[in-house]
Amino acid sequence: MQTVDSQTTRSLRLGMVGGGPGSHIGATHRQAARMDGHYDLVAGVFASDAERSRVFAATLAIAPDRRYGTWQEMAEQEAGRADGIEVVAIMTPNDSHYAIARAFLERGVHVICDKPLTNDLAQATELQRLAQERGLVFGVTFNYSGYPMVRQARAMVRSGELGAVRLVQVELASGWASTLLEAEGHKQATWRTTPAIAGKSSVVGDLGTHAHHLARYITGLEVSELSAELSTLVPGRQTDDNGHIMLRFDNGARGMMWVSMVAAGNLHGLRIRVYGERGSLEWVQERPDELVVRPVDGPQQILARGAGYLAPAAQRVNRLWPGHPEGFMDAFANIYSDIAAAIVARRDDSAVDPLALTFPTVDDGVLGVRFVDAAVESNQQGGRWVDVRTP
Ligand SMILES: NC(=O)c1ccc[n+]([C@@H]2O[C@H](COP(=O)([O-])OP(=O)(O)OC[C@H]3O[C@@H](n4cnc5c(N)ncnc54)[C@H](O)[C@@H]3O)[C@@H](O)[C@H]2O)c1
């Protein structure tokens, strides 16, 4: 079980930007980073307000001289220290990812960034170029790829168990913003429905990039073209809140994506189905320990997380015995641990477990931003098919 707790060398010195008090995803990043002991949180700027940031940093037992007021100050000062951070994790609202990631890459710091990578494709490809040029690891937390049964689905599809993939149906249809939450001062809804912060499509940037990565991660196929209808279904909202997107994949497979924040009554609503020549499989995030397999020539099976018959890729990231549920936090931690394995291998010039190298990177982040652009372009042109492949 879990190569992630087999690390023998010292932890990576980690800094964080964002994720302050009351934030949605900050605590998840911190717990995921801590879970396997690969990272030591030694510096941070956690809030846009310098004083709030410093007070919060103190509650995390960060040394007084490393409780920063701004990310610019942190980038500058950490670069000047012999024990400066080796990796930075960025979990601020979308519009700031680029400037922050860039500042740390330029100072030779590995990056873990939340999605969408940026709101602008030129900025995303610039980050990709910088990471490549500097030889730095750049992970993007498309965290659903950290679930053991998603890794199992990937192993099965990639080994040809379903035959050639023909259809991919993916949905991330949540109901969290079915009312005009932003009018009530709801913090996360307010920035997610402000185009200058959330990006040109809120729903595709926020949810579509996850669904897009998950479909690509499991199938190994790339989306080549799409046709999108993006809608605003809650009156008074400034951004889209629902998207229906038809997909064409590079092997000729067809697919559909439904992303929504107004699927009232749904909780998170993440589900993927992949249909090949010989059968299909289905994974639903709210039942993360099951993978349903439906062969054309036999009865339906439900594979169980932790079982001995699973692929090595799924066994490797298993944390608990079968029948003992695990979930979002564990999957997020698997992404953090895979990224640590890649950074440690570069630091120590050592070999890395190839199974650690499927974590989402800046390349996946760029494709996500391109997917958002194409969806917006298609929607603006009445659902015209738009080529998603980057020139
Ligand atoms: N991977 C996932 O499952 C997942 C889930 C939720 C959010 N996200 C992503 O994480 C990011 C943050 O989302 P959230 O919902 O946690 O937002 P949030 O509004 O809850 O929290 C943002 C935090 O960043 C801080 N912040 C803002 N500007 C800052 C700055 N310049 N310097 C330092 N801190 C700053 C804020 O004070 C706040 O603490 C977004 O990009 C979002 O898309 C990812």
The ligand as a Gaussian input file, in Angstrom:
#p B3LYP/6-31G(d) Opt

LIG

0 1
 N       -9.159000      21.578000      -7.070000
 C      -10.323000      21.791000      -6.500000
 O      -11.097000      20.860000      -6.252000
 C      -10.711000      23.194000      -6.144000
 C      -11.791000      23.428000      -5.290000
 C      -12.079000      24.760000      -4.957000
 C      -11.350000      25.799000      -5.484000
 N      -10.326000      25.521000      -6.365000
 C       -9.518000      26.602000      -6.940000
 O       -8.750000      27.170000      -5.884000
 C       -8.653000      28.580000      -6.051000
 C       -9.225000      29.263000      -4.805000
 O      -10.600000      28.947000      -4.705000
 P      -11.376000      29.062000      -3.297000
 O      -12.751000      28.583000      -3.577000
 O      -10.606000      28.407000      -2.219000
 O      -11.385000      30.642000      -3.099000
 P      -11.646000      31.428000      -1.737000
 O      -12.193000      32.744000      -2.121000
 O      -12.402000      30.573000      -0.785000
 O      -10.179000      31.599000      -1.123000
 C       -9.180000      32.355000      -1.763000
 C       -8.107000      32.674000      -0.737000
 O       -7.024000      33.346000      -1.390000
 C       -6.670000      34.501000      -0.634000
 N       -6.079000      35.480000      -1.516000
 C       -6.672000      36.218000      -2.491000
 N       -5.767000      37.010000      -3.098000
 C       -4.580000      36.772000      -2.495000
 C       -3.280000      37.293000      -2.666000
 N       -3.013000      38.205000      -3.581000
 N       -2.305000      36.827000      -1.864000
 C       -2.553000      35.900000      -0.924000
 N       -3.782000      35.365000      -0.722000
 C       -4.774000      35.810000      -1.487000
 C       -7.973000      34.972000      -0.006000
 O       -7.751000      35.807000       1.101000
 C       -8.594000      33.612000       0.377000
 O       -8.081000      33.164000       1.622000
 C       -9.404000      28.913000      -7.340000
 O       -8.522000      28.987000      -8.418000
 C      -10.343000      27.722000      -7.527000
 O      -10.677000      27.481000      -8.877000
 C      -10.014000      24.250000      -6.678000

